[in-house]
Each structure stands twice: as C-alpha cells, then as structure tokens.
Amino acid sequence: MRIDLNQTAASQLTNEPNAKPVSANNVPSSGASVGEDRTTFKSDTQSLSSLVTAAMSSPETRDDRVASLQQSISNGTYQLDPGKIAASMIDEHA
C-alpha cells in the first residue's frame, strides 16, 4: 500500500457548500452540540446467533462444485488460465 502525502487530505474534501473546516479552535469542548451527528453500535444477539447457526450448518466442502470440477478434469474440458494463475501468485506474495 502506498501513501502519497502530497495529495489532498480527505479532511480537506467537502460536498457541503457551507461546511466549515475543523480545527482545534472551533471544536466544541462539551460532549454535545446542536446538530451533532451521532451513531450507536449495538449487538443484535438474535441476528448474530442466526448467522452463527447458518455458518455452522453449512458444509465445509461444496460437494456439487467438487464433483463438477472432477468431471471437467476427467473429460479434459477443464481450462486453465496461466495469466490468472500468475496474477494470483503475484498478488498473494505482494
């Protein structure tokens, strides 16, 4: 990953015409202000447990996909793309 320090910083970009840049001088010292954006993260236990159950009940191997690949290989119809293989090898080690 390359970081270019000469490019415009994300904090300098804005889509709002009346936006004010943030600096230490204009940040409210109290925890809340009028028009302040807030977000709350909470865990939805029921949703999480249903996802875990679905993941645990799925098979480790996709037998239909394995059978299809075995048939393609035995028929001689399985095609390899050397360019994709090389690109994947390079991406994995980069």
C-alpha positions, 0 to 999 in steps of 0.5 A, spaced: 500 500 500 502 506 498 501 513 501 502 519 497 502 525 502 502 530 497 495 529 495 489 532 498 487 530 505 480 527 505 479 532 511 480 537 506 474 534 501 467 537 502 460 536 498 457 541 503 457 548 500 457 551 507 461 546 511 466 549 515 473 546 516 475 543 523 480 545 527 482 545 534 479 552 535 472 551 533 471 544 536 466 544 541 469 542 548 462 539 551 460 532 549 454 535 545 452 540 540 446 542 536 446 538 530 451 533 532 451 527 528 451 521 532 451 513 531 450 507 536 453 500 535 449 495 538 449 487 538 443 484 535 444 477 539 438 474 535 441 476 528 448 474 530 446 467 533 442 466 526 448 467 522 452 463 527 447 457 526 447 458 518 455 458 518 455 452 522 450 448 518 453 449 512 458 444 509 465 445 509 466 442 502 461 444 496 460 437 494 456 439 487 462 444 485 467 438 487 464 433 483 463 438 477 470 440 477 472 432 477 468 431 471 471 437 467 478 434 469 476 427 467 473 429 460 479 434 459 474 440 458 477 443 464 481 450 462 486 453 465 488 460 465 496 461 466 495 469 466 490 468 472 494 463 475 500 468 475 496 474 477 494 470 483 501 468 485 503 475 484 498 478 488 498 473 494 506 474 495 505 482 494 
